């Protein structure tokens, strides 16, 4: 299997920020499909490690809603316990016959104070219960303001939703072969100046040690001005390519992986957005080509079937090689 050599200085420049230890020891996927890295950081104090604002903006929507609802429930339970400690007469208009019943009524009185609804049936009785109700209302106003700002920040945060084909293909290309995969914008918003950077990484034997090396792949086209349809990103496999002459078994032996970084400008927000993904050697299909995604329409408009983004078909050896 052909291997390209580089000196130590060039090797340091091409580690992409993973560091020499990772390149020597890691045999796992470097980059997940969702763009996250397989790196675990330990040793930081819990308070310094936590980043509430970053976490709340990047977590999935269902986790965000569970966090907001859970916080609302926990805070009102805490205030309900405080009202219970003040006694059954701390809330005027309350009629209770058991401890669970008192907790339930204290909880819903806390909800009324927290949301500043105040139905009028229950009210604080005395200085201490009034003071607790005042703090309850204060935390409610503060909490709703914070939740509203976080919700707005999540909606206004520019992100890219790029769909990648499930597999990368080694397909016929002109008089040779090329590595290619397809991407498409999942949203109706437009992406401008979309630029792709594709890197190839593999394990190599260097001075008796098996380490990971990185190579940037030259693309047929690394930038498009618009992305209204799909884009097939192509790396021609010629004698300048780091995977020239490789077979499927060579890729498996080298634990090959393709790393992808996309950068674009969101037309609505006028902000730069990013997307990352990767393909491992077992996610590459040899001698196959993508199926056509375009469909004819009576109106003459261009129609693209996004369901066909992942579909491909095998290429017979006798078939004429086409781009």
C-alpha atoms as a printed R data frame, in Angstrom:
    type eleno elety resid chain resno       x      y       z
1   ATOM     1    CA   UNK     A     1   0.000  0.000   0.000
2   ATOM     2    CA   UNK     A     2   1.535  3.354  -0.964
3   ATOM     3    CA   UNK     A     3   2.393  5.667   1.901
4   ATOM     4    CA   UNK     A     4   3.492  9.276   1.674
5   ATOM     5    CA   UNK     A     5   6.188 10.487   4.049
6   ATOM     6    CA   UNK     A     6   6.610 13.866   5.657
7   ATOM     7    CA   UNK     A     7   9.129 15.246   8.081
8   ATOM     8    CA   UNK     A     8   8.433 15.892  11.765
9   ATOM     9    CA   UNK     A     9   7.771 19.607  11.308
10  ATOM    10    CA   UNK     A    10   5.159 18.976   8.603
11  ATOM    11    CA   UNK     A    11   3.623 16.262  10.758
12  ATOM    12    CA   UNK     A    12   3.149 18.723  13.623
13  ATOM    13    CA   UNK     A    13   1.460 21.174  11.263
14  ATOM    14    CA   UNK     A    14  -0.980 18.536   9.997
15  ATOM    15    CA   UNK     A    15  -2.249 17.105  13.290
16  ATOM    16    CA   UNK     A    16  -5.291 19.487  13.086
17  ATOM    17    CA   UNK     A    17  -5.101 20.274  16.781
18  ATOM    18    CA   UNK     A    18  -5.626 16.715  18.034
19  ATOM    19    CA   UNK     A    19  -2.061 16.493  19.326
20  ATOM    20    CA   UNK     A    20   0.605 13.823  18.952
21  ATOM    21    CA   UNK     A    21  -0.771 11.589  21.717
22  ATOM    22    CA   UNK     A    22  -4.137 11.297  20.021
23  ATOM    23    CA   UNK     A    23  -2.594 10.645  16.617
24  ATOM    24    CA   UNK     A    24  -0.458  7.861  18.066
25  ATOM    25    CA   UNK     A    25  -3.004  6.186  20.336
26  ATOM    26    CA   UNK     A    26  -6.512  6.779  19.006
27  ATOM    27    CA   UNK     A    27  -8.036  3.962  16.971
28  ATOM    28    CA   UNK     A    28 -11.578  5.252  17.248
29  ATOM    29    CA   UNK     A    29 -13.540  7.615  15.066
30  ATOM    30    CA   UNK     A    30 -12.005 11.090  15.236
31  ATOM    31    CA   UNK     A    31 -15.175 12.975  14.283
32  ATOM    32    CA   UNK     A    32 -18.771 11.826  14.784
33  ATOM    33    CA   UNK     A    33 -21.567 12.284  12.266
34  ATOM    34    CA   UNK     A    34 -23.035 15.121  14.336
35  ATOM    35    CA   UNK     A    35 -19.732 17.021  14.296
36  ATOM    36    CA   UNK     A    36 -18.696 16.229  17.881
37  ATOM    37    CA   UNK     A    37 -15.219 14.947  18.704
38  ATOM    38    CA   UNK     A    38 -14.397 11.704  20.485
39  ATOM    39    CA   UNK     A    39 -12.330 13.457  23.141
40  ATOM    40    CA   UNK     A    40 -13.050 13.158  26.859
41  ATOM    41    CA   UNK     A    41 -11.723 15.900  29.139
42  ATOM    42    CA   UNK     A    42 -11.311 15.211  32.859
43  ATOM    43    CA   UNK     A    43  -9.609 16.900  35.807
44  ATOM    44    CA   UNK     A    44 -11.382 20.264  35.753
45  ATOM    45    CA   UNK     A    45 -13.361 21.345  38.849
46  ATOM    46    CA   UNK     A    46 -17.100 20.915  38.359
47  ATOM    47    CA   UNK     A    47 -17.907 24.646  38.625
48  ATOM    48    CA   UNK     A    48 -15.246 25.569  36.055
49  ATOM    49    CA   UNK     A    49 -16.292 22.762  33.727
50  ATOM    50    CA   UNK     A    50 -19.970 23.692  33.720
51  ATOM    51    CA   UNK     A    51 -21.143 26.134  31.065
52  ATOM    52    CA   UNK     A    52 -24.875 26.578  31.603
53  ATOM    53    CA   UNK     A    53 -25.413 29.117  28.826
54  ATOM    54    CA   UNK     A    54 -23.519 27.089  26.214
55  ATOM    55    CA   UNK     A    55 -25.230 23.862  27.280
56  ATOM    56    CA   UNK     A    56 -28.722 25.328  27.225
57  ATOM    57    CA   UNK     A    57 -28.174 26.786  23.736
58  ATOM    58    CA   UNK     A    58 -26.751 23.617  22.198
59  ATOM    59    CA   UNK     A    59 -28.841 20.898  23.845
60  ATOM    60    CA   UNK     A    60 -31.697 19.297  21.842
61  ATOM    61    CA   UNK     A    61 -35.106 20.953  22.040
62  ATOM    62    CA   UNK     A    62 -36.644 18.145  24.104
63  ATOM    63    CA   UNK     A    63 -33.894 18.506  26.714
64  ATOM    64    CA   UNK     A    64 -34.429 22.272  26.765
65  ATOM    65    CA   UNK     A    65 -38.145 21.866  27.467
66  ATOM    66    CA   UNK     A    66 -37.517 19.194  30.112
67  ATOM    67    CA   UNK     A    67 -34.949 21.488  31.783
68  ATOM    68    CA   UNK     A    68 -37.339 24.478  31.885
69  ATOM    69    CA   UNK     A    69 -40.310 22.438  33.125
70  ATOM    70    CA   UNK     A    70 -38.159 20.549  35.618
71  ATOM    71    CA   UNK     A    71 -36.699 23.768  37.020
72  ATOM    72    CA   UNK     A    72 -40.203 25.247  37.361
73  ATOM    73    CA   UNK     A    73 -41.389 22.149  39.230
74  ATOM    74    CA   UNK     A    74 -38.358 21.924  41.542
75  ATOM    75    CA   UNK     A    75 -38.447 25.605  42.526
76  ATOM    76    CA   UNK     A    76 -42.132 25.455  43.398
77  ATOM    77    CA   UNK     A    77 -41.580 22.266  45.403
78  ATOM    78    CA   UNK     A    78 -38.856 24.054  47.376
79  ATOM    79    CA   UNK     A    79 -41.132 27.009  48.163
80  ATOM    80    CA   UNK     A    80 -43.957 24.598  49.050
81  ATOM    81    CA   UNK     A    81 -41.673 22.943  51.624
82  ATOM    82    CA   UNK     A    82 -40.830 26.356  53.117
83  ATOM    83    CA   UNK     A    83 -44.550 27.199  53.387
84  ATOM    84    CA   UNK     A    84 -45.143 23.833  55.070
85  ATOM    85    CA   UNK     A    85 -42.440 24.573  57.648
86  ATOM    86    CA   UNK     A    86 -44.275 27.807  58.532
87  ATOM    87    CA   UNK     A    87 -47.317 25.754  59.540
88  ATOM    88    CA   UNK     A    88 -50.853 25.175  58.199
89  ATOM    89    CA   UNK     A    89 -51.978 28.678  59.235
90  ATOM    90    CA   UNK     A    90 -49.276 30.439  57.176
91  ATOM    91    CA   UNK     A    91 -51.621 30.457  54.175
92  ATOM    92    CA   UNK     A    92 -55.006 32.038  54.731
93  ATOM    93    CA   UNK     A    93 -57.959 30.155  53.246
94  ATOM    94    CA   UNK     A    94 -56.224 26.774  53.299
95  ATOM    95    CA   UNK     A    95 -58.191 23.785  54.596
96  ATOM    96    CA   UNK     A    96 -56.058 20.684  55.050
97  ATOM    97    CA   UNK     A    97 -56.555 17.370  56.802
98  ATOM    98    CA   UNK     A    98 -53.228 15.646  56.090
99  ATOM    99    CA   UNK     A    99 -49.596 16.442  55.353
100 ATOM   100    CA   UNK     A   100 -49.767 15.384  51.664
101 ATOM   101    CA   UNK     A   101 -52.844 17.568  51.187
102 ATOM   102    CA   UNK     A   102 -51.050 20.521  52.800
103 ATOM   103    CA   UNK     A   103 -48.045 20.038  50.489
104 ATOM   104    CA   UNK     A   104 -50.281 19.984  47.409
105 ATOM   105    CA   UNK     A   105 -52.055 23.206  48.400
106 ATOM   106    CA   UNK     A   106 -48.759 24.885  49.352
107 ATOM   107    CA   UNK     A   107 -47.338 23.817  45.984
108 ATOM   108    CA   UNK     A   108 -50.209 25.359  44.001
109 ATOM   109    CA   UNK     A   109 -50.105 28.509  46.131
110 ATOM   110    CA   UNK     A   110 -46.397 28.744  45.266
111 ATOM   111    CA   UNK     A   111 -47.295 28.347  41.579
112 ATOM   112    CA   UNK     A   112 -49.769 31.231  41.886
113 ATOM   113    CA   UNK     A   113 -47.156 33.424  43.565
114 ATOM   114    CA   UNK     A   114 -44.413 32.303  41.148
115 ATOM   115    CA   UNK     A   115 -46.510 33.213  38.113
116 ATOM   116    CA   UNK     A   116 -48.083 36.270  39.851
117 ATOM   117    CA   UNK     A   117 -51.530 34.921  38.930
118 ATOM   118    CA   UNK     A   118 -53.164 35.240  42.377
119 ATOM   119    CA   UNK     A   119 -56.653 33.736  42.118
120 ATOM   120    CA   UNK     A   120 -57.616 35.241  45.501
121 ATOM   121    CA   UNK     A   121 -58.687 32.068  47.322
122 ATOM   122    CA   UNK     A   122 -55.332 31.664  49.090
123 ATOM   123    CA   UNK     A   123 -53.149 34.455  50.484
124 ATOM   124    CA   UNK     A   124 -50.175 34.733  52.843
125 ATOM   125    CA   UNK     A   125 -51.030 35.146  56.518
126 ATOM   126    CA   UNK     A   126 -48.407 36.982  58.559
127 ATOM   127    CA   UNK     A   127 -45.000 38.527  58.025
128 ATOM   128    CA   UNK     A   128 -42.939 35.393  57.331
129 ATOM   129    CA   UNK     A   129 -45.366 33.847  54.868
130 ATOM   130    CA   UNK     A   130 -45.645 37.214  53.088
131 ATOM   131    CA   UNK     A   131 -41.851 37.445  52.915
132 ATOM   132    CA   UNK     A   132 -41.569 33.948  51.424
133 ATOM   133    CA   UNK     A   133 -44.351 34.768  48.928
134 ATOM   134    CA   UNK     A   134 -42.459 37.927  47.937
135 ATOM   135    CA   UNK     A   135 -39.292 35.912  47.218
136 ATOM   136    CA   UNK     A   136 -41.419 33.354  45.375
137 ATOM   137    CA   UNK     A   137 -42.800 36.062  43.086
138 ATOM   138    CA   UNK     A   138 -39.338 37.586  42.613
139 ATOM   139    CA   UNK     A   139 -37.802 34.273  41.519
140 ATOM   140    CA   UNK     A   140 -40.802 33.731  39.249
141 ATOM   141    CA   UNK     A   141 -40.305 37.046  37.441
142 ATOM   142    CA   UNK     A   142 -36.577 36.433  37.185
143 ATOM   143    CA   UNK     A   143 -37.065 32.867  35.999
144 ATOM   144    CA   UNK     A   144 -39.563 33.750  33.270
145 ATOM   145    CA   UNK     A   145 -37.329 36.571  32.036
146 ATOM   146    CA   UNK     A   146 -34.373 34.174  31.893
147 ATOM   147    CA   UNK     A   147 -36.386 31.418  30.177
148 ATOM   148    CA   UNK     A   148 -37.715 33.902  27.604
149 ATOM   149    CA   UNK     A   149 -34.235 35.216  26.813
150 ATOM   150    CA   UNK     A   150 -32.853 31.676  26.453
151 ATOM   151    CA   UNK     A   151 -35.734 30.738  24.170
152 ATOM   152    CA   UNK     A   152 -35.087 33.801  22.011
153 ATOM   153    CA   UNK     A   153 -31.339 33.052  21.940
154 ATOM   154    CA   UNK     A   154 -32.011 29.507  20.730
155 ATOM   155    CA   UNK     A   155 -34.351 30.721  17.981
156 ATOM   156    CA   UNK     A   156 -32.012 33.508  16.879
157 ATOM   157    CA   UNK     A   157 -28.828 31.416  16.968
158 ATOM   158    CA   UNK     A   158 -27.677 30.793  13.378
159 ATOM   159    CA   UNK     A   159 -26.960 27.133  12.697
160 ATOM   160    CA   UNK     A   160 -26.535 25.015   9.601
161 ATOM   161    CA   UNK     A   161 -28.575 21.879   9.028
162 ATOM   162    CA   UNK     A   162 -26.659 20.029   6.369
163 ATOM   163    CA   UNK     A   163 -27.716 16.574   5.231
164 ATOM   164    CA   UNK     A   164 -24.824 14.286   4.298
165 ATOM   165    CA   UNK     A   165 -25.172 11.148   2.214
166 ATOM   166    CA   UNK     A   166 -24.968  8.038   4.379
167 ATOM   167    CA   UNK     A   167 -21.999  6.714   2.424
168 ATOM   168    CA   UNK     A   168 -19.054  8.149   0.548
169 ATOM   169    CA   UNK     A   169 -18.398  6.499  -2.794
170 ATOM   170    CA   UNK     A   170 -15.303  5.528  -4.742
171 ATOM   171    CA   UNK     A   171 -16.825  6.036  -8.158
172 ATOM   172    CA   UNK     A   172 -15.644  6.214 -11.777
173 ATOM   173    CA   UNK     A   173 -14.546  9.709 -12.692
174 ATOM   174    CA   UNK     A   174 -13.313 10.695 -16.165
175 ATOM   175    CA   UNK     A   175 -10.488  8.245 -16.906
176 ATOM   176    CA   UNK     A   176  -9.983  7.206 -13.303
177 ATOM   177    CA   UNK     A   177 -11.760  7.214  -9.965
178 ATOM   178    CA   UNK     A   178 -12.808  9.769  -7.388
179 ATOM   179    CA   UNK     A   179 -13.924  9.886  -3.802
180 ATOM   180    CA   UNK     A   180 -17.293 11.642  -3.575
181 ATOM   181    CA   UNK     A   181 -20.190 12.298  -1.234
182 ATOM   182    CA   UNK     A   182 -23.323 14.444  -1.436
183 ATOM   183    CA   UNK     A   183 -24.657 17.218   0.780
184 ATOM   184    CA   UNK     A   184 -27.860 19.272   0.785
185 ATOM   185    CA   UNK     A   185 -29.356 22.067   2.850
186 ATOM   186    CA   UNK     A   186 -32.277 20.759   4.944
187 ATOM   187    CA   UNK     A   187 -33.727 24.226   5.498
188 ATOM   188    CA   UNK     A   188 -35.569 26.520   3.124
189 ATOM   189    CA   UNK     A   189 -33.126 29.316   3.957
190 ATOM   190    CA   UNK     A   190 -30.308 29.905   1.515
191 ATOM   191    CA   UNK     A   191 -26.619 29.306   2.179
192 ATOM   192    CA   UNK     A   192 -24.120 31.502   0.344
193 ATOM   193    CA   UNK     A   193 -20.399 31.042  -0.344
194 ATOM   194    CA   UNK     A   194 -20.430 27.421   0.791
195 ATOM   195    CA   UNK     A   195 -16.854 26.187   1.187
196 ATOM   196    CA   UNK     A   196 -15.754 22.609   1.830
197 ATOM   197    CA   UNK     A   197 -12.532 21.385   3.373
198 ATOM   198    CA   UNK     A   198 -11.958 17.638   3.301
199 ATOM   199    CA   UNK     A   199  -9.133 15.842   5.069
200 ATOM   200    CA   UNK     A   200  -8.011 12.244   5.030
201 ATOM   201    CA   UNK     A   201  -6.517 10.486   8.032
202 ATOM   202    CA   UNK     A   202  -5.020  7.026   8.372
203 ATOM   203    CA   UNK     A   203  -2.754  4.966  10.596
204 ATOM   204    CA   UNK     A   204   0.822  4.557   9.349
205 ATOM   205    CA   UNK     A   205   3.983  2.830  10.529
206 ATOM   206    CA   UNK     A   206   6.651  5.455  11.280
207 ATOM   207    CA   UNK     A   207   9.942  4.440  12.916
208 ATOM   208    CA   UNK     A   208   8.373  1.245  14.181
209 ATOM   209    CA   UNK     A   209   5.347  3.025  15.660
210 ATOM   210    CA   UNK     A   210   1.819  3.026  14.323
211 ATOM   211    CA   UNK     A   211   0.573  6.627  14.350
212 ATOM   212    CA   UNK     A   212  -2.196  8.606  12.685
213 ATOM   213    CA   UNK     A   213  -1.386 10.984   9.829
214 ATOM   214    CA   UNK     A   214  -3.547 13.686   8.224
215 ATOM   215    CA   UNK     A   215  -3.697 14.845   4.588
216 ATOM   216    CA   UNK     A   216  -5.797 17.553   2.959
217 ATOM   217    CA   UNK     A   217  -7.634 16.313  -0.121
218 ATOM   218    CA   UNK     A   218  -7.743 18.435  -3.256
219 ATOM   219    CA   UNK     A   219 -11.288 18.832  -4.488
220 ATOM   220    CA   UNK     A   220 -12.664 19.240  -7.976
221 ATOM   221    CA   UNK     A   221 -14.435 22.299  -6.570
222 ATOM   222    CA   UNK     A   222 -14.085 23.445  -2.982
223 ATOM   223    CA   UNK     A   223 -16.556 26.347  -3.076
224 ATOM   224    CA   UNK     A   224 -19.963 27.176  -4.539
225 ATOM   225    CA   UNK     A   225 -21.689 30.537  -4.439
226 ATOM   226    CA   UNK     A   226 -25.163 29.087  -3.785
227 ATOM   227    CA   UNK     A   227 -26.606 25.797  -2.525
228 ATOM   228    CA   UNK     A   228 -30.251 25.686  -3.690
229 ATOM   229    CA   UNK     A   229 -29.937 22.045  -4.767
230 ATOM   230    CA   UNK     A   230 -27.511 19.334  -3.666
231 ATOM   231    CA   UNK     A   231 -23.742 19.358  -4.090
232 ATOM   232    CA   UNK     A   232 -21.603 16.339  -4.902
233 ATOM   233    CA   UNK     A   233 -18.164 17.002  -3.432
234 ATOM   234    CA   UNK     A   234 -15.515 15.211  -5.475
235 ATOM   235    CA   UNK     A   235 -11.874 14.403  -4.779
236 ATOM   236    CA   UNK     A   236 -10.180 13.059  -7.945
237 ATOM   237    CA   UNK     A   237  -7.922 10.109  -7.091
238 ATOM   238    CA   UNK     A   238  -4.824 10.802  -9.164
239 ATOM   239    CA   UNK     A   239  -1.113 10.318  -8.513
240 ATOM   240    CA   UNK     A   240  -1.147 13.373  -6.218
241 ATOM   241    CA   UNK     A   241  -3.871 11.938  -4.012
242 ATOM   242    CA   UNK     A   242  -2.853 10.335  -0.672
243 ATOM   243    CA   UNK     A   243  -5.252  7.453  -1.414
244 ATOM   244    CA   UNK     A   244  -3.969  6.809  -4.942
245 ATOM   245    CA   UNK     A   245  -3.660  3.069  -5.555
246 ATOM   246    CA   UNK     A   246  -5.521  2.139  -2.360
247 ATOM   247    CA   UNK     A   247  -7.915 -0.773  -2.218
248 ATOM   248    CA   UNK     A   248 -10.816 -1.359   0.134
249 ATOM   249    CA   UNK     A   249  -8.628 -3.664   2.222
250 ATOM   250    CA   UNK     A   250  -5.922 -0.990   2.394
251 ATOM   251    CA   UNK     A   251  -8.472  1.484   3.768
252 ATOM   252    CA   UNK     A   252  -9.597 -1.006   6.397
253 ATOM   253    CA   UNK     A   253  -6.033 -1.825   7.438
254 ATOM   254    CA   UNK     A   254  -5.155  1.873   7.719
255 ATOM   255    CA   UNK     A   255  -8.366  2.668   9.672
256 ATOM   256    CA   UNK     A   256  -9.044  5.439   7.188
257 ATOM   257    CA   UNK     A   257 -11.412  8.304   7.888
258 ATOM   258    CA   UNK     A   258 -12.576 11.298   5.881
259 ATOM   259    CA   UNK     A   259 -13.064 14.512   7.901
260 ATOM   260    CA   UNK     A   260 -15.334 17.235   6.501
261 ATOM   261    CA   UNK     A   261 -15.662 20.887   7.468
262 ATOM   262    CA   UNK     A   262 -18.249 23.084   5.741
263 ATOM   263    CA   UNK     A   263 -18.424 26.860   6.117
264 ATOM   264    CA   UNK     A   264 -21.179 29.070   4.716
265 ATOM   265    CA   UNK     A   265 -23.052 32.332   5.209
266 ATOM   266    CA   UNK     A   266 -26.691 32.086   6.241
267 ATOM   267    CA   UNK     A   267 -28.738 34.386   4.019
268 ATOM   268    CA   UNK     A   268 -31.292 35.224   6.739
269 ATOM   269    CA   UNK     A   269 -28.923 35.982   9.632
270 ATOM   270    CA   UNK     A   270 -25.926 37.098   7.514
271 ATOM   271    CA   UNK     A   271 -23.751 35.066   9.879
272 ATOM   272    CA   UNK     A   272 -21.151 32.418   9.211
273 ATOM   273    CA   UNK     A   273 -22.339 28.888  10.005
274 ATOM   274    CA   UNK     A   274 -20.399 25.635  10.175
275 ATOM   275    CA   UNK     A   275 -21.072 21.952   9.789
276 ATOM   276    CA   UNK     A   276 -18.827 18.938  10.423
277 ATOM   277    CA   UNK     A   277 -19.062 15.244   9.688
278 ATOM   278    CA   UNK     A   278 -16.927 12.275   8.708
279 ATOM   279    CA   UNK     A   279 -16.863  8.907   6.945
280 ATOM   280    CA   UNK     A   280 -15.005  5.880   8.262
281 ATOM   281    CA   UNK     A   281 -13.539  3.225   5.966
282 ATOM   282    CA   UNK     A   282 -16.594  0.993   6.553
283 ATOM   283    CA   UNK     A   283 -18.866  3.826   5.343
284 ATOM   284    CA   UNK     A   284 -17.205  4.011   1.929
285 ATOM   285    CA   UNK     A   285 -18.664  2.051  -0.974
286 ATOM   286    CA   UNK     A   286 -16.419  1.061  -3.873
287 ATOM   287    CA   UNK     A   287 -17.373  1.052  -7.534
288 ATOM   288    CA   UNK     A   288 -20.738  2.712  -7.124
289 ATOM   289    CA   UNK     A   289 -22.341  5.915  -8.311
290 ATOM   290    CA   UNK     A   290 -25.062  8.148  -6.889
291 ATOM   291    CA   UNK     A   291 -28.516  7.975  -8.407
292 ATOM   292    CA   UNK     A   292 -29.987 11.032 -10.071
293 ATOM   293    CA   UNK     A   293 -32.011 13.222  -7.676
294 ATOM   294    CA   UNK     A   294 -33.639 15.424 -10.321
295 ATOM   295    CA   UNK     A   295 -37.205 14.745 -11.421
296 ATOM   296    CA   UNK     A   296 -39.079 16.239 -14.384
297 ATOM   297    CA   UNK     A   297 -41.982 18.616 -13.767
298 ATOM   298    CA   UNK     A   298 -44.724 19.900 -16.054
299 ATOM   299    CA   UNK     A   299 -44.125 23.486 -14.948
300 ATOM   300    CA   UNK     A   300 -40.486 23.367 -15.949
301 ATOM   301    CA   UNK     A   301 -39.222 24.051 -12.433
302 ATOM   302    CA   UNK     A   302 -36.271 22.120 -11.097
303 ATOM   303    CA   UNK     A   303 -37.429 19.408  -8.685
304 ATOM   304    CA   UNK     A   304 -35.047 17.538  -6.396
305 ATOM   305    CA   UNK     A   305 -36.074 14.454  -4.436
306 ATOM   306    CA   UNK     A   306 -34.192 14.735  -1.134
307 ATOM   307    CA   UNK     A   307 -35.028 11.105  -0.337
308 ATOM   308    CA   UNK     A   308 -32.581 10.049  -3.045
309 ATOM   309    CA   UNK     A   309 -29.623 11.859  -1.485
310 ATOM   310    CA   UNK     A   310 -28.341  8.598   0.006
311 ATOM   311    CA   UNK     A   311 -29.219  6.273  -2.870
312 ATOM   312    CA   UNK     A   312 -26.554  4.806  -5.111
313 ATOM   313    CA   UNK     A   313 -26.136  1.932  -7.528
314 ATOM   314    CA   UNK     A   314 -23.196 -0.365  -8.313
315 ATOM   315    CA   UNK     A   315 -21.095  0.261 -11.388
316 ATOM   316    CA   UNK     A   316 -20.259 -2.614 -13.680
317 ATOM   317    CA   UNK     A   317 -16.600 -2.871 -14.709
318 ATOM   318    CA   UNK     A   318 -17.583 -2.829 -18.339
319 ATOM   319    CA   UNK     A   319 -19.634  0.317 -17.928
320 ATOM   320    CA   UNK     A   320 -18.173  3.438 -19.447
321 ATOM   321    CA   UNK     A   321 -16.585  5.671 -16.816
322 ATOM   322    CA   UNK     A   322 -18.383  8.962 -16.406
323 ATOM   323    CA   UNK     A   323 -18.025 11.885 -13.939
